[in-house]
């Protein structure tokens, strides 16, 4: 995982796919420095508008990353919340339960 974290770090500036990045962020969250965490949050903010508002899994991964690194960044959490709320009619009970567990 350390090698993957290093690859993500080296390629962060050119990364344009938030869906893939969000999954990697969750998986490397326990290995990265505070500085790298901040870089990932900044990149996520820049790319957030590139995802479709129906991409609940991306928002869930971002919220999970923030929880894993114990980084409460309100603007990004609010954007994730907006994705969840705009899709609540399409979520099943299991999905809602998983989203709520991220916020515990």
GISULUR-V140819 format. One line per field, one symbol per residue. ss: DSSP state (H for helix, E for strand, L for the rest). phi: phi as a letter, one per 40 degrees, with the letter a starting at -180 (. if undefined). psi: psi as a letter, one per 30 degrees, with the letter a starting at -180 (. if undefined). Layout:
ss->???
phi->???
psi->???
This chain:
ss->LHHHHHHHHHHHHHLLLHHHHHHHHHHHHHHLLHHHHHHHHHHHHHHHLLLLLLLHHHHHHHHHHHHHLLLLLHHHHHHHHHHHHHLHHHLLHHHHHHHHHHLL
phi->.cccccccccbccccbbcccccccdccbdcbbccccdccccccccccdccccccccccccccccdccccfbcbddcccccdcccccbdcbcccccccccccccc
psi->eeeeeeeeefgeefkfjfeeeeeeeefgefflleeeeeeeeeeeeefefflkfgieeeeeeeeeeeeeghjjjeeeeeeeeeeeefgeffkleeeeeeeefef.
